């Protein structure tokens, strides 16, 4: 009996050692044939591009958009097999860095979604690994602020996708209790926003917004209203000390924390839970939060969208900004021409496609001709009949163009530390000077 | 035992060859068994180590790496992120490892006593955390210790505190949370080592001590601990190495904590390689810094335990 058991154990050990040899056992959020997709995609790509693999995140947004595009493209070109693989964004970044860094192309997708803040870092780090898309679509058809981050030296490598145009989503019922209506909030400054927040807190006991101390997204939103960024205009050197917009943003952030109108959260799901459970009165963020706000259908009719506040102290600051937003990139692996064609015929030129994106997902692209379509002027019952898409499209045109550069996340990590120091009493100028020195040392 | 070709035996022609070949064959056979393991170790262990050192001498973005000599190593000393990561890791080391070892010792002594019933249940319960998935338990800890999580709820209800503690959002408490998580997980592991070592201690020593009038505390400090010294040394070195390489808990519970208050060295390496614009050369340098630290600490612990190395 014992001997038999030993034999069985040994065989099991041997089998498990052998089985992990075939195919990558990478972690991915919702599997979905990623093992087959990883290897199958590029391997059979050599046979004149019969199959392309696409990596993206967010099943409710990007993946849905891809599925719609896949359907539409299959009518134009039914021979191409399209594999859509979903992973979390952090996993995609990690796999891309590993794959591109090691120089091997097996396991890499044909098309990948990359956030605009990060795109330059990939384009500069791995210059030969991306396929130029300049001639496959008309860059002038896309919002100007998206074309910059997706190109290098005037050559387009990315096809712009979603608009990260920001808006201030507000709970009209909480505002009404404090005596405000959405019409009062059409051209706010951040100082006025904080005032409203204090009044709302007094009247309803609810916080005005929810923030994650490790994520300075709201700072990015604020400084982009003034056309500024963590880096200088060329996107090369850190521009923290002496950046007046950044200074004002920091001061406003501290004011918000001290006015006790902020509900802290530690990750994405807590952030979403804050407004889904009615604990906060507003959400100043990108329009893509729309899908998550609508997820709580019991709150239908209680929300409205107003323009994002601007920085009072910066001349030229406008009530329009951007947060996030990504674009499609084609990797320089077999199958690139088919991939480029797929992108060009769907995301690159199909006006009807963009209407479907709006009606099915609420996704707003940056394809300018699409805004003439009917979905863009539809009224949304969830927002009390407000024509939110039209509003967002209008604000998109006003977004100041900024060079994100390649180092946003490094600098943001440094700023997060200095923000904590500043909130604990360190003088603002010292905090920004220290951040500048660190950023210069870290950014090479 | 060496395969010398001498030893020509005085017998028929064939006999000579047989003697020689047996000795040679024994030697060659021995080498054949060993060579497979040696090749694999060199290929998968030493070769990557050398390549990593090679990489640490380069710097650059993504695949554009150029040789910069020891500049990466010089950069370590002025890199405030690195210094913070090392400080945090040391804090975990100095606070968590002694607490865990003492706790594991006490638990193992308690669970070794004859009078305790349900010993198997207790041992299993304390060892169970070690077999859980690192990521799974870290995520659960993150939710337990959230601002409106169960722990805060409990403390508030019992009126031990009047405002929720920011277990994850406060720089000090975030470190405490990480230390609690690591202790919860690894105490059982070390306890099992001590339990098995305790089984080897002769009962008669304890009986003799009792007859001589030693207290329980006296027995513990004067008999148990000295006899367990080799195993304590072993577990403390393993714990040191484990803590210096800490990654999973930090990444999943606090992601480096508010700012970089809980960032560990391994997490910094991950950030350098996958989160920021990748600088694989510098990341390799930081990983060699961990190697150096492990060597130093192991050496110190061997010396402190009084063993001749």
Interface residues (C-beta under 8 A of the other chain):
Chain A: X93 X94 X97 X98 X100 X101 X103 X121 X122 X124 X125 X126 X127 X213 X214 X264 X266 X267 X270 X406 X407 X409 X410 X413 X414 X416 X417 X419 X420 X438 X441 X442 X444
Chain B: X59 X61 X62 X63 X64 X75 X78 X79 X80 X81 X142 X146 X147 X166 X168 X169 X171 X255 X256 X258 X259 X260 X261 X271 X273 X274 X275 X276 X277 X278 X279 X280
